[in-house]
Amino acid sequence: MFNASGRPLRRSRTDRVFAGVCGGLGAFFGISTFWFRLAFVIAFLPGGVPGLLLYFLAWLIIPAE
């Protein structure tokens, strides 16, 4: 998958806390990584499973840089 500037969706090796998913999404969409991290934390709060599952699936699907 490519965004409007032609950059492919990849997990970040430099902007990462755990696996680079949020850093890669932030770079792909051109917005702050903070918002993706906040979204995953919010999805993780009401029981943990939805946020953890989404992050794990993104980690498996999105290739590394």
Helices and strands as residue ranges (DSSP letters): H 21-29, H 33-44, H 49-61
